[in-house]
Amino acid sequence: MISFEPTPEQDALRQRIERFVMEQIVPYEKDPRNTSHGPTEELRIELNALARDAGLFAPHVPQKWGGLGLDHVSMAIAFEACGLSPLGPIAMHCAAPDEGNMNLLDKVATEAQKQRWLKPFAAGEFRSCFSMTEPWGAGADPSELRTKARYDGEDLLVSGVKWLITGAQGAGFTIIFCDVQAEGDKPGGPTMLISDMDADGITLTRQLDTLDSSFTGGHWEVTFDNLRIPAENVLGEVGQGFRYVQVRLAPARLTHCMRWLGGAMRAQGIALDYARKREAFGKPIGRHGEIGAMLAENEMELQQSRLMIWWACALLDKGEQGRHESSMVKTAVSEALFRVADRCVQILGGMGVTGDTVVEQIFRETRAFRIYDGPSEVHKWAISRRIMKG
Ligand SMILES: Cc1cc2nc3c(=O)[nH]c(=O)nc-3n(C[C@H](O)[C@H](O)[C@H](O)COP(=O)(O)OP(=O)(O)OC[C@H]3O[C@@H](n4cnc5c(N)ncnc54)[C@H](O)[C@@H]3O)c2cc1C
């Protein structure tokens, strides 16, 4: 059976989140602690407290770890509402990269690792980061890994440079994707490791100035120099890193789509309001054909995006991996939302490129979104390879 109707519970949750974000979170968008490198740690903690009080903290997290334990379709509805402000996901502790890392730890970590990292992390005691991309190494093609780990007894020593690492500053721990060098009967290959960020051997070498500005802690270049990882901090098994990348990536691609759909909805609302009120050549600009067409195109692409997200989420809720589908959704939705944001900037005229509305930020964020979690070209290439194979 196909249903496009949210349940009364899903709809009630959506309304609660929308009210929470629009009434309590949006006013913080102009807070000086919401910087060009994202909200500060102090602001994140303050916003988290508001979400906790509203009973809306960590909606994706299993109830066992203190969250609302939503399924994927319910998450799609909740995250869209939460994304109405770029600060919404920060407040509700479901922003990237934390949300994806919580999911990965929940699925792959040992019980001891969950107690040590997932439990306090899900409760918002600290943030995390995910260290995969490298300058001139792992990127669109993650198999180009240059960060290596060698055995030292049972421990591993990690050395290499990562960059574009979101939220590295102020994070409590990182998940590192690196290449373990096999030694004797000890296995090797692409592996995920967990490390506290204050460990000896981790240096934040450079903060990057980027187009986007919504992620707490900004984006960093991080150097690992003989970082010691005890055997118990290997995430899953040595050599199985690519399997876990897939566990993390398919749902994480969709949650990005959900949040930025909310952002694009907000931009469309602002553009629509302007198109109704602003007059040029004797009538509201929304009554001029070109602007009306842009608003209509936005309306169609927003609804197409929503339906694609719901479709892929329904597959995940049925227990499917959704790798192919999430690739299609990520590409189609990120491209569509960028077009929506671009049209909203145009409709607002000069105001569109100023910081007077959040549309300018949403435009910048949706531009970056076309690159992270797989650039559009890479997804299209992967989709085409799969369909060519049949
Ligand atoms: C805002 C932001 C936040 C990020 N956060 C993180 C993070 O927290 N942790 C992390 O590890 N990484 C993060 N990244 C990095 C991101 O995952 C990479 O930028 C992305 O995987 C692309 O890798 P690259 O930048 O090295 O591009 P490259 O690998 O250099 O690719 C450049 C371009 O080549 C083209 N290309 C590559 N392969 C193909 C192909 N098969 N067919 C056609 N064209 C192709 C694409 O157009 C691509 O954009 C972030 C990036 C951004 C922009």
The ligand as an ORCA input file, in Angstrom:
! r2SCAN-3c Opt
* xyz 0 1
  C      30.736     21.804      3.940
  C      31.492     20.502      3.877
  C      31.583     19.710      5.012
  C      32.319     18.520      4.978
  N      32.454     17.776      6.123
  C      33.230     16.685      6.114
  C      33.470     15.941      7.323
  O      32.947     16.276      8.390
  N      34.288     14.869      7.277
  C      34.877     14.467      6.124
  O      35.610     13.480      6.143
  N      34.689     15.149      4.957
  C      33.878     16.237      4.930
  N      33.691     16.958      3.772
  C      34.380     16.537      2.573
  C      33.487     15.958      1.497
  O      33.025     14.698      1.887
  C      34.297     15.954      0.197
  O      34.468     17.310     -0.183
  C      33.635     15.177     -0.919
  O      33.632     13.797     -0.648
  C      34.411     15.376     -2.245
  O      35.758     15.085     -2.068
  P      36.858     16.180     -2.516
  O      36.493     17.487     -1.937
  O      38.194     15.634     -2.205
  O      36.652     16.305     -4.091
  P      37.502     15.541     -5.207
  O      37.645     14.103     -4.860
  O      38.743     16.313     -5.474
  O      36.521     15.674     -6.453
  C      36.398     16.931     -7.145
  C      35.291     16.833     -8.149
  O      35.609     15.805     -9.098
  C      34.415     15.313     -9.660
  N      34.444     13.829     -9.664
  C      35.065     12.996     -8.806
  N      34.822     11.704     -9.130
  C      34.028     11.725    -10.223
  C      33.401     10.723    -11.028
  N      33.528      9.412    -10.763
  N      32.650     11.133    -12.080
  C      32.477     12.439    -12.354
  N      33.022     13.422    -11.636
  C      33.785     13.076    -10.575
  C      33.251     15.860     -8.826
  O      32.634     16.909     -9.530
  C      33.928     16.401     -7.587
  O      33.210     17.493     -7.031
  C      32.941     18.138      3.774
  C      32.811     18.926      2.635
  C      32.115     20.107      2.671
  C      32.017     20.936      1.424
*
